[in-house]
Amino acid sequence: MTGGLRRRWASKPLNTFTEAIDAFRTAMSYRFFEWLTE
């Protein structure tokens, strides 16, 4: 899952504030979910 997200982000540069925030929120959500299920 993580690898797929990284590839998608790598192919689409985060050149706008909205994109950066969206990527950050997605990463935080994934880390939080991973922590809960650990």
N, C-alpha and C positions, 0 to 999 in steps of 0.2 A: 504493500500500500504506500509506504513512505517513498519507495523508489519511483512509483508512478507519479506521485505528487511532485517530486523533485524534477523529473523529466518534463512535466507539464510546465512548471514554473521556469525551468531553464529555457524552454522554447519560446516563452513569452516574457520578455523583460519587464520587471516591475517599474515602469516609467511614470506611473501616476500615483498620487497619494492614496486614492481609493483602492487601487490594486495592492499597494503595500499593506494597507490596513486589512484587506480581505485575506491576504496571505498570512499575515500575523495572527488573525483571529482563527483561521483554519488550523494553523500550527498549534496554537494554544489549546484549542478544542481537542485536537488529536492527542496532545501530551496529557491533558487532564483525563481523557477517557482511558488512555494507556495506564495512567497512575491508578485509576479506580479499579481496573480489571487486573491489576498486578497481584 
